[in-house]
Amino acid sequence: MRLLQGFASLFLATLLSVPAWASNNASSNSAVPGTLNYVEGQAYVANQPLDHNSIGKTTLEVGQSINTDTGKAEILLTPGVFLRVGDNSSVKMVAAGLADTEVRVDQGHAIVEVDQIYPQNDLRVTMGQATARLLKPGLYDFDLQQNQLRVFDGKAMVQEGGRQIRIKGGHDLAVAGNALYKEAKFDKQAMNGDDLYRWSSLRSDYVAEANVDAARIVVADGWGPGYWGAGFWGPGWGGWYWDPWFSAYTYMPWDGIFYSPFG
């Protein structure tokens, strides 16, 4: 778990004293499920190429897919949830509500990092004929190249037809065609060499750094027009905050403590 060391107490005190939506340093765009948060290499939404100018401005709408060639992309889902798409992959947005969110992995490899989730969230990822509902903070890997669904940390309920399997951290599930096979343990350390896993870990590090930097901005300037406030989640909930120095959104938990499944 990454903590905002040295900032948590000041962060909480600031929440009680600064006005909402008060910073001129933040992006004029508010994050919603589907917002592009980072891209590198060749990636497209609705056949339109993405680049650094697309970050924070392009949204993956319901029915649209993000496709990559030699490239990777990070998409925001609900506050505290990051979808990361690997090379030669395609992921479709099926539902983009705050309490009803679903993406479908149609090709390649995707990872979902869940730093915060609430009972009101219904967060689902479909892969082939199987749909996984993500139940806890953690790291979830959807690999169509190897027909594997892996839970590094957290808990998921996987359904295919009338069958349900609960998968806990450190376990995977083979998914092929219309079949779900028995869950089994897997070696998490063996995945350290996986390209998308390493990229996701690095992105998570950058988000943690942006989280600390954004806490400084909030203390100095107050909240900017990010994804926050009673109009979205109500008191006690976290949200997205645009960090101009990192040119990306970071998740800002209400209690000032930032969780990452990468440690």
C-alpha positions in Angstrom: 0.0 0.0 0.0 1.3 3.4 -0.9 0.6 6.1 1.6 0.7 9.8 1.2 3.4 10.0 3.8 3.6 13.4 5.4 0.5 14.6 3.7 -2.4 12.5 5.1 -3.2 14.8 8.1 -2.7 18.0 6.1 -4.8 16.5 3.3 -7.7 15.7 5.6 -7.6 19.1 7.2 -7.6 20.8 3.9 -10.7 18.9 2.8 -12.6 20.6 5.5 -11.4 24.0 4.6 -11.1 24.5 0.9 -13.9 25.2 -1.5 -14.7 22.6 -4.2 -13.9 23.3 -7.9 -11.5 26.2 -7.0 -8.3 25.6 -8.9 -7.3 27.3 -12.2 -4.5 24.7 -12.6 -6.8 21.8 -13.3 -8.0 20.5 -16.6 -11.2 22.0 -17.9 -12.5 18.5 -18.7 -14.1 16.3 -16.0 -13.2 12.6 -16.0 -16.0 10.1 -16.7 -15.9 6.4 -17.2 -14.0 5.9 -20.5 -11.7 8.9 -20.3 -8.3 8.3 -21.8 -5.6 8.9 -19.2 -2.5 7.8 -21.0 -1.4 6.5 -24.4 1.8 5.5 -26.1 2.5 4.0 -29.5 -0.3 3.2 -32.0 -3.8 3.3 -30.4 -7.2 4.2 -31.8 -10.8 5.0 -30.7 -13.4 4.9 -33.4 -10.6 4.6 -36.0 -9.2 7.9 -34.8 -5.5 7.8 -33.8 -4.7 8.8 -30.3 -1.7 10.8 -29.1 -0.6 12.9 -26.1 -3.1 15.6 -27.0 -5.9 13.1 -26.6 -5.2 12.5 -22.9 -8.0 13.8 -20.7 -10.0 14.9 -23.8 -11.0 11.6 -25.5 -13.7 9.4 -24.1 -14.4 5.8 -25.0 -18.2 5.9 -25.4 -20.6 3.0 -25.1 -20.4 0.8 -28.2 -16.9 2.0 -29.1 -13.7 0.1 -28.9 -10.1 1.1 -28.1 -7.7 -0.8 -30.4 -4.0 -1.0 -30.3 -1.3 -2.1 -32.7 2.2 -1.6 -31.2 0.9 0.6 -28.4 -0.7 0.7 -25.0 -3.4 2.8 -23.4 -4.9 3.6 -19.9 -8.6 4.3 -19.6 -10.4 5.5 -16.4 -13.4 3.6 -15.3 -15.1 4.4 -12.0 -13.1 6.5 -9.5 -10.1 4.5 -8.5 -10.3 1.9 -11.3 -7.8 1.9 -14.2 -8.2 -0.2 -17.4 -4.9 -0.8 -19.1 -4.8 -2.2 -22.7 -1.8 -4.0 -24.1 -0.3 -4.3 -27.6 -2.4 -5.7 -30.4 -5.6 -5.6 -28.3 -9.2 -4.5 -28.6 -11.5 -3.6 -25.7 -15.1 -2.4 -26.0 -17.1 -0.2 -23.7 -20.3 -2.0 -23.0 -21.8 0.1 -20.1 -20.3 3.4 -18.7 -22.5 4.2 -15.7 -21.0 4.9 -12.3 -23.0 2.1 -10.8 -23.1 -0.1 -13.9 -19.7 -0.4 -15.7 -18.7 -3.1 -18.1 -16.0 -3.6 -20.7 -15.4 -6.5 -23.0 -12.0 -7.8 -24.0 -12.3 -8.9 -27.7 -8.6 -9.3 -28.5 -5.3 -9.4 -26.8 -4.6 -8.5 -23.2 -5.9 -6.1 -20.6 -5.4 -5.5 -16.9 -7.7 -3.7 -14.5 -6.3 -2.1 -11.4 -9.0 -1.5 -8.7 -7.8 0.9 -6.0 -11.2 1.6 -4.7 -14.6 -0.1 -5.0 -17.9 0.3 -3.2 -20.9 -2.0 -2.7 -22.9 0.3 -5.0 -20.4 -0.5 -7.9 -21.2 -3.2 -10.4 -17.9 -3.5 -12.3 -17.7 -6.2 -14.9 -15.2 -7.4 -17.5 -16.3 -9.9 -20.2 -13.8 -12.2 -21.8 -15.2 -14.7 -24.4 -18.3 -16.1 -22.9 -17.3 -15.4 -19.3 -18.1 -12.3 -17.3 -16.1 -11.4 -14.2 -17.6 -9.1 -11.6 -14.8 -7.5 -9.6 -15.6 -7.4 -6.0 -12.6 -6.0 -4.1 -9.6 -3.8 -4.6 -6.9 -5.6 -6.4 -5.3 -6.5 -9.8 -7.2 -8.4 -12.4 -5.6 -9.8 -15.6 -7.6 -10.7 -18.8 -5.4 -12.5 -21.3 -7.1 -13.8 -24.4 -3.7 -14.7 -25.9 -3.4 -17.5 -23.3 -7.2 -17.8 -22.4 -6.4 -17.0 -18.8 -8.2 -14.8 -16.3 -5.9 -14.1 -13.4 -6.6 -12.5 -10.0 -3.3 -11.2 -8.6 -5.0 -9.6 -5.6 -8.7 -9.1 -4.8 -11.8 -11.3 -5.5 -13.9 -11.8 -8.6 -17.1 -13.7 -9.3 -17.0 -15.3 -12.8 -20.2 -16.4 -14.6 -20.6 -18.3 -17.8 -24.2 -19.3 -18.5 -25.6 -20.8 -15.3 -22.2 -21.5 -13.7 -20.4 -19.3 -11.3 -16.9 -19.5 -9.9 -15.5 -17.3 -7.2 -11.8 -16.5 -7.7 -9.5 -15.1 -5.0 -6.1 -13.5 -5.1 -3.3 -15.7 -6.4 -5.6 -17.9 -8.5 -6.4 -18.1 -12.2 -9.1 -19.6 -14.4 -8.7 -21.1 -17.9 -11.4 -19.7 -20.2 -11.8 -21.4 -23.6 -14.9 -21.3 -25.8 -17.9 -21.9 -23.7 -16.0 -23.7 -20.9 -14.9 -22.6 -17.5 -12.2 -24.8 -16.0 -11.4 -25.2 -12.3 -9.5 -22.3 -10.7 -5.9 -23.0 -9.7 -3.1 -21.2 -8.0 -0.5 -19.5 -10.2 3.0 -18.1 -9.5 2.6 -14.3 -9.4 6.3 -13.8 -9.5 6.5 -15.5 -12.8 4.4 -12.7 -14.3 7.0 -10.1 -13.5 8.4 -10.5 -17.0 5.1 -10.0 -18.7 5.2 -6.8 -20.8 1.7 -5.4 -19.9 2.2 -6.3 -16.2 5.5 -4.4 -16.0 3.9 -1.4 -17.9 0.9 -1.4 -15.6 3.2 -1.5 -12.5 5.1 1.5 -13.9 1.9 3.4 -14.6 0.7 2.6 -11.1 4.0 4.1 -9.7 3.4 7.3 -11.7 -0.2 7.5 -10.5 1.1 7.2 -6.9 3.6 10.1 -7.5 0.8 12.2 -9.1 -1.3 11.5 -6.1 1.3 13.0 -3.8 1.8 15.9 -6.1 -2.0 16.5 -6.4 -2.2 16.5 -2.6 0.3 19.4 -2.6 -1.8 21.3 -5.2 -5.0 20.8 -3.2 -3.4 22.1 -0.1 -2.1 25.1 -2.0 -5.0 25.9 -4.3 -8.1 23.9 -3.4 -9.9 21.4 -5.6 -10.1 21.8 -9.3 -12.8 20.6 -11.8 -12.1 16.9 -11.5 -14.3 14.0 -10.8 -15.3 14.8 -7.2 -18.1 16.0 -5.0 -21.6 15.2 -3.7 -23.0 15.5 -7.2 -21.2 12.3 -8.1 -20.6 10.2 -5.0 -21.4 12.1 -1.9 -19.3 12.9 1.2 -16.7 10.3 2.1 -16.2 9.1 -1.5 -13.0 9.6 -3.5 -12.7 10.8 -7.1 -10.4 11.8 -10.0 -8.2 14.9 -9.8 -6.3 16.4 -12.8 -2.6 16.9 -12.1 -1.2 19.4 -14.6 2.4 18.5 -13.9 1.8 14.8 -14.8 -0.9 15.7 -17.5 -3.1 13.0 -16.2 -5.9 12.2 -13.7 -5.0 10.6 -10.4 -7.3 9.0 -7.9 -7.7 11.0 -4.7 -9.2 9.0 -1.9 -11.2 10.8 0.8 -9.1 9.5 3.6 -5.8 10.5 2.0 -4.5 6.9 1.8 -3.7 5.6 -1.7 -3.9 1.8 -2.2 -2.0 0.1 -5.0 -2.1 -3.7 -5.6 1.5 -3.4 -6.9 2.7 -2.7 -3.3 
